Amino acid sequence: MISIVICHYNKEYLDKFKKSVSESIGLKYELVVIDNTLNKYNIFEAYNIGYKQCICDIICFSHEDILFH
């Protein structure tokens, strides 16, 4: 199982990201989404908050505007 940490600021990007992951990952995963729509955190702070919430041994940090194929 893999944890994917995302710093979220754009709903459209997040929806597309979630869809691309679910259609391509091929294994169990958890999404850890840190809401940064109010620009409270820099990317490093958001990723550290997300890291602390992960339950898996493998962690991937990703921007939400990336699509997997």
NORSULSUL-V955365 format. One record per residue. N is the residue number from 1. NEAR is the number of other C-alpha atoms within 8 Angstrom. Layout:
BEGIN
<<N,NEAR> <N,NEAR>>
END
This chain:
BEGIN
<<1,9> <2,12> <3,15> <4,12> <5,15> <6,14> <7,14> <8,13> <9,9> <10,8> <11,7> <12,6> <13,9> <14,11> <15,8> <16,10> <17,13> <18,8> <19,8> <20,11> <21,10> <22,8> <23,7> <24,8> <25,6> <26,6> <27,6> <28,6> <29,8> <30,8> <31,8> <32,11> <33,9> <34,12> <35,8> <36,11> <37,8> <38,6> <39,7> <40,6> <41,8> <42,7> <43,7> <44,7> <45,8> <46,12> <47,13> <48,8> <49,9> <50,13> <51,9> <52,6> <53,7> <54,9> <55,5> <56,8> <57,7> <58,7> <59,11> <60,8> <61,8> <62,9> <63,8> <64,12> <65,8> <66,7> <67,9> <68,7> <69,4>>
END
